[in-house]
Amino acid sequence: MLVELAPRIRNLVRYLIRGDVDVDDIAQEAMVAVLKNRSDYRGDGPFSAWVDRIVVRTTFTALRRRKRRREEPLHPEHAEPVHDAFGEFHSRRQLVAMLDRLPPPQRHAVVLHYALGMTVFEIAEELETSAETIRSRLRLAKTVLRRNLESAQR
């Protein structure tokens, strides 16, 4: 099953850190964490959602480690959008480009909330911040995304 989830894990890591060179390393760390903790899966929800949580935790732990080492901060790069049909390609690519322009804290909140379906409180716990901070990040991100979308449609 992990082999089937490997592309999903890698894409989620890539989406969270935007094209950083460490994507493969962090994705591998996440897969190891899934294997080590598989006995903790209780079966009360989808396995993929449980895996997503581990991937998110592993990714943010790696980012915190990097920050402590005082390396260069992560900067968004060009996205490699995933698309299901050619007709959706442009709009997905446009959305990913807009997400890339958000500051990382806002982008992380948006991805965790809207892509993974995490609640504000779950995100706050995961990112070690307050729920109000997450609400603020989501509100600011939606304002920026709405404005960018409106200007792109003109």
C-alpha positions in Angstrom: 0.0 0.0 0.0 2.9 2.4 0.7 4.1 1.9 -2.8 0.8 3.2 -4.1 0.9 6.2 -1.7 4.5 7.1 -2.6 3.6 9.6 -5.4 1.0 11.2 -3.1 3.5 11.5 -0.3 6.1 13.1 -2.6 3.6 15.5 -4.1 2.4 16.6 -0.7 5.9 17.2 0.4 6.7 19.1 -2.8 3.5 21.1 -2.4 4.4 22.1 1.2 8.0 23.1 0.5 7.6 24.2 -3.1 10.2 22.5 -5.2 13.0 22.4 -2.6 15.9 20.1 -3.4 15.1 18.1 -0.2 11.7 16.8 -1.4 12.9 13.3 -2.0 14.8 13.1 1.4 11.8 14.4 3.3 9.4 12.1 1.4 11.6 9.2 2.3 11.7 10.3 5.9 7.9 10.4 5.9 7.7 6.9 4.4 10.0 5.5 7.1 7.9 7.2 9.7 4.7 5.6 8.3 6.3 2.2 8.4 7.6 2.7 11.9 4.3 3.9 13.2 1.9 1.7 11.2 0.9 -0.2 14.4 -0.5 3.2 15.6 -3.1 3.3 12.8 -6.4 2.7 14.5 -8.6 2.3 11.4 -11.1 4.9 12.5 -10.5 7.0 9.4 -9.0 6.6 5.9 -5.4 5.3 5.9 -4.4 8.0 3.4 -5.5 10.7 5.8 -3.4 9.1 8.6 -0.5 9.0 6.2 -1.1 12.7 5.2 -0.8 13.7 8.9 2.5 11.9 9.2 3.8 13.5 6.0 2.8 17.0 7.3 4.5 16.4 10.7 7.6 15.0 9.1 7.8 17.9 6.6 7.4 20.6 9.2 9.8 18.9 11.6 12.4 18.9 8.8 11.7 22.6 8.1 12.1 23.4 11.8 15.4 21.5 11.8 16.6 23.4 8.8 15.6 26.7 10.4 17.5 25.8 13.6 20.6 25.2 11.4 20.1 28.7 10.0 20.0 27.6 6.4 18.5 29.8 3.7 14.7 30.0 4.0 12.6 28.1 1.5 11.4 30.1 -1.5 8.6 29.1 -3.8 9.7 27.9 -7.2 7.9 27.0 -10.4 5.2 24.4 -9.7 4.7 21.1 -11.4 0.9 20.9 -11.3 -0.9 17.6 -11.2 -3.8 17.6 -13.5 -6.5 15.1 -14.4 -7.5 16.5 -17.8 -6.1 18.9 -20.3 -9.0 21.3 -19.8 -8.1 21.7 -16.1 -4.4 22.2 -16.7 -4.4 25.9 -17.1 -6.6 26.7 -14.1 -4.7 24.3 -11.8 -1.4 25.7 -12.9 -2.7 29.2 -12.4 -3.9 28.3 -8.9 -0.6 26.7 -8.0 1.2 29.8 -9.2 -1.0 31.9 -7.0 -0.4 29.7 -4.0 3.3 30.0 -4.7 3.1 33.7 -4.3 1.7 33.4 -0.8 4.1 33.7 2.2 4.9 30.1 3.4 2.8 30.4 6.6 -0.3 31.4 4.7 0.4 28.7 2.0 0.8 26.0 4.6 -2.5 27.0 6.3 -4.3 26.9 3.0 -2.9 23.6 1.9 -3.6 21.9 5.3 -7.1 23.3 5.5 -8.4 23.1 2.0 -6.3 20.3 0.4 -6.1 18.0 3.5 -9.3 19.1 5.2 -7.7 19.7 8.6 -9.6 22.0 11.0 -8.2 25.3 12.2 -7.5 23.7 15.6 -5.7 20.7 14.1 -3.5 23.1 12.0 -2.8 25.3 15.0 -1.6 22.2 16.9 0.4 20.9 14.0 2.1 24.3 13.4 2.5 25.0 17.1 0.6 28.3 16.9 -2.8 29.6 18.0 -6.1 28.9 16.2 -6.5 32.7 15.8 -3.2 32.9 14.0 -4.4 30.2 11.6 -7.7 31.9 11.0 -5.8 35.1 10.3 -3.5 33.4 7.9 -6.4 31.8 6.1 -8.3 35.1 5.9 -5.3 37.0 4.5 -4.5 34.2 2.0 -8.1 34.2 0.8 -8.1 37.9 0.3 -4.9 37.8 -1.7 -6.0 34.8 -3.7 -9.4 36.4 -4.5 -7.7 39.7 -5.6 -5.2 37.7 -7.8 -8.0 35.7 -9.3 -10.1 38.8 -10.1 -7.1 40.5 -11.8 -6.3 37.3 -13.7 -9.8 37.1 -15.1 -9.7 40.7 -16.5 
